[in-house]
Amino acid sequence: MTISHRTVGTGPHKVIALHDWFGTAAGWGAFLDHLDGERFSYAFLDYRGYGERAEVAGEFTLAEIAADALALADQLGWQQFSLIGHSMGGKAAQRVLAEAPERVRKLVGVAPVPASAYVLEGEAYGLFHGAAAQPANRRAILDLVTGQRATGVWLDSMTAQSVATSRPEAVQAYLEDWTTQDFADRIAGAKLPVKVFVGEHDLALTPEAMQGTWLTHYPAAELEVLANSGHYPMYEIPVAFATTLEAFLGS
């Protein structure tokens, strides 16, 4: 199966980017316009049930995303590559690492879900589990994770984009998987270079949450808190985020 994807750049450092629960390969905002295509080659993957692969059948799991990411790397002829994972994509990127540690050069988590279970309780459980069927829930989540600072126009646009580019059954299945899967024991202690970015206004995936997960799991991990951003730095501070991301990848 040929895996459709979006590419940016033709540089020697290969990078696979995995999007968030509400996103797609195209859903990285103006950030895409500021990447250095001479130093890096980026491949942005759509998950099954999303974007250009919305009609591709699947089980809609992290394991499936990891298998598709590795198949895409093979398709591109990339034996080694770095990984960027945003939110749910951060957990999927760690699953790639668990499956093929020798192929991963560097790992970047952007407001990333940890490899351990991410337990939703109380109102959060109902909010997230209703998001597949209720656009209003998706909008409320987007508002929460950006610190309730974004304009209504942006929230409406992001919500509409999410609804239009994802299948509800895929959204629901991925949620069940990324909140319950725990494979921290498979990646804990990995010594590759790891960078974790969180926005100072993200009310869900906070620096404290990273200290107890990502920075505990990876001995070489470093954490950067992004000023003036919430959960979506690729939209909120695209130039600054592209600059600091590529400084790490290129170091």
BALUM-694422 format. One record per residue (C-alpha): x, y, z. Coordinates in pm, whole numbers, padded with zeros to 5 digits, always signed. Example, Ala and Ser with C-alpha at 12.3 -4.5 7.8 and 13.67 -1.06 7.14 Angstrom:
<atoms>
+01230-00450+00780/+01367-00106+00714/
</atoms>
This chain:
<atoms>
+00000+00000+00000/+00137+00340-00100/+00099+00583+00191/+00001+00934+00087/+00175+01211+00278/+00283+01572+00258/+00651+01664+00221/+00844+01982+00292/+01209+02022+00196/+01478+01804+00042/+01753+01830+00302/+01968+01544+00438/+01814+01528+00787/+01493+01324+00751/+01199+01394+00982/+00858+01225+01015/+00587+01438+01178/+00279+01289+01345/-00023+01511+01404/-00261+01550+01697/-00603+01398+01765/-00787+01679+01584/-00529+01739+01312/-00408+01612+00976/-00086+01617+00777/-00196+01960+00650/-00301+02084+00993/+00025+02240+01108/-00061+02603+01040/+00180+02869+00915/+00466+02675+01080/+00504+02480+00755/+00601+02799+00572/+00902+02860+00798/+01081+02526+00784/+01434+02497+00642/+01399+02272+00340/+01770+02281+00262/+01874+02119+00589/+01569+01900+00648/+01322+01676+00466/+00990+01655+00646/+00719+01397+00583/+00379+01468+00737/+00163+01158+00771/-00218+01140+00775/-00352+00868+01003/-00608+00622+00873/-00949+00787+00897/-00802+01139+00863/-00721+01385+00585/-00623+01231+00253/-00648+00886+00416/-00997+00938+00557/-01137+00643+00364/-00852+00405+00440/-00977+00116+00653/-00807+00049+00982/-00825-00034+01348/-00735+00328+01439/-00470+00253+01700/-00127+00386+01796/+00028+00056+01687/-00124+00106+01343/+00008+00464+01322/+00356+00339+01413/+00341+00065+01151/+00229+00315+00887/+00504+00560+00987/+00767+00289+00948/+00614+00182+00617/+00628+00544+00499/+00995+00565+00597/+01059+00249+00393/+00862+00393+00104/+01079+00707+00112/+01401+00507+00152/+01473+00659+00494/+01665+00411+00708/+01708+00667+00988/+01494+00965+01073/+01392+01196+01353/+01036+01207+01486/+00806+01494+01578/+00482+01409+01755/+00215+01659+01853/-00019+01569+02141/-00161+01224+02057/+00108+01214+01788/+00367+01239+02065/+00247+00908+02204/+00237+00758+01853/+00596+00873+01795/+00703+00690+02109/+00534+00377+01976/+00751+00409+01663/+01053+00433+01892/+00940+00122+02081/+00905-00075+01757/+01227+00042+01584/+01463+00219+01827/+01763+00177+01597/+01597+00387+01328/+01510+00695+01537/+01772+00970+01542/+01599+01231+01762/+01257+01256+01924/+01051+01571+01968/+00728+01585+02168/+00506+01889+02120/+00251+01914+02403/+00287+01537+02393/+00082+01262+02553/+00311+01029+02755/+00373+00663+02682/+00187+00573+03001/-00192+00577+03030/-00353+00922+03023/-00649+00892+03256/-00952+01111+03194/-01180+01159+03491/-01499+01346+03579/-01604+01621+03340/-01295+01568+03125/-01402+01211+03050/-01741+01322+02918/-01593+01616+02729/-01335+01409+02543/-01553+01103+02487/-01827+01319+02340/-01593+01492+02095/-01625+01239+01813/-01996+01309+01777/-02021+01666+01912/-01834+01952+01743/-01908+02171+02045/-01697+01937+02256/-01406+01968+02014/-01433+02346+02032/-01438+02340+02411/-01128+02120+02418/-00946+02350+02177/-01039+02646+02397/-00919+02467+02711/-00580+02359+02579/-00500+02705+02440/-00567+02864+02778/-00903+03014+02679/-00714+03289+02495/-00793+03220+02128/-01046+03410+01922/-01382+03255+01844/-01299+03275+01474/-00992+03055+01520/-01175+02809+01743/-01460+02783+01492/-01217+02733+01204/-01018+02464+01384/-01335+02285+01488/-01477+02289+01136/-01146+02169+00994/-01136+01881+01241/-01492+01771+01166/-01443+01794+00789/-01116+01597+00781/-01180+01306+01019/-01420+01013+01049/-01605+01007+01383/-01539+00637+01435/-01166+00697+01389/-01168+00990+01632/-01341+00775+01893/-01118+00471+01845/-00796+00671+01863/-00918+00833+02186/-00983+00495+02344/-00633+00386+02247/-00423+00690+02338/-00584+00733+02677/-00552+00369+02786/-00237+00228+02627/+00067+00202+02857/+00398+00102+02699/+00626+00320+02912/+00831+00016+03008/+00929-00029+02643/+01080+00318+02601/+01195+00407+02953/+01569+00468+02967/+01615+00529+02595/+01919+00753+02561/+01854+00924+02229/+01828+01306+02224/+01475+01410+02325/+01318+01757+02334/+00978+01828+02487/+00789+02149+02412/+00486+02268+02609/+00303+02598+02585/+00288+02810+02897/-00091+02845+02852/-00173+02477+02790/-00411+02379+03069/-00392+02005+02994/-00037+01892+02911/+00165+02104+03151/+00533+02122+03250/+00444+01933+03568/+00287+01653+03364/+00605+01630+03154/+00829+01617+03461/+00654+01304+03582/+00648+01129+03245/+00867+01230+02952/+01152+01369+03161/+01140+01062+03382/+01128+00818+03091/+01415+00970+02890/+01746+01044+03070/+01860+01289+02799/+01529+01474+02766/+01512+01851+02791/+01199+02058+02841/+01124+02398+02689/+00820+02600+02792/+00705+02812+02498/+00604+03166+02588/+00279+03310+02451/+00154+02968+02338/-00083+02697+02442/-00126+02351+02291/-00083+02464+01928/+00249+02650+01890/+00248+02574+01518/-00051+02809+01493/+00008+03040+01788/+00382+03120+01745/+00484+02958+01414/+00809+03145+01348/+00944+03111+01701/+00844+02746+01717/+01003+02655+01383/+01323+02830+01490/+01362+02656+01826/+01252+02318+01687/+01511+02322+01410/+01779+02446+01650/+01732+02119+01841/+01706+01897+01533/+02018+02054+01382/+02231+02053+01696/
</atoms>
